[in-house]
Amino acid sequence: MNTLYLVLGIIILIMGIITYYHPRAVRFISLSQRPRTTSLLTLGLGIIMIIVGLVV
């Protein structure tokens, strides 16, 4: 278990949850111009980072 990936994954997942419920927060983390796309990308990236942190 790699703690760094796990912590980063949790932080990214929290950012994804915030942008999902508050689309105006997307201007601070802009992966895409559309708020829904950005929130889904950050949620997916957070989940992937948590899985990598648990596996590696």
N, C-alpha and C positions, 0 to 999 in steps of 0.2 A: 504494500500500500504506500503510495507516494502522497505525503501530506500536502505538498505544494500544489499539485494538480487538484487535489480534493478541495482545498481552500479556495483556489482560483475558480473552480467550477461552482462552488456555492455562491461566491461573489457575483459571478456572471449570471447565475440563475436568479439571484435576487434582483439584479438589474433588469433581467427579462421580465420578471413579474411586475416590477414597477412600471416598465414601459407598456406592458399589456394593459394594466388598469389605468394608467395615466399617459395617454398617447402624446400629450404635449411635452413630455420629458424626453422624447426622441431627439429633440434638437441638441441634447447634450451628448448622446451617443448615436451618431448617424451612420448606420450601416446601409441604409436605403432611405429614399425620400418618403416612402410610405410607412406610417407608424406600425401597422399590423405586420408587415414584412420584417421590420427591424425587431419587433418583440418576439416573433416566432424564431428568427435567426438566433437571437440571444438566448432564448429558452433552450433551443436545440444545442447550441454551443455549450451552455452550462451543463446540460445533461451528459453530453459527450465527455466533457472535462471531468465530471464526477466519476463516470464509468472508467475512464483512463486512470484516474487517481486510485480507484479501488483495485483495478486489475494489475497495474504496473508495480 
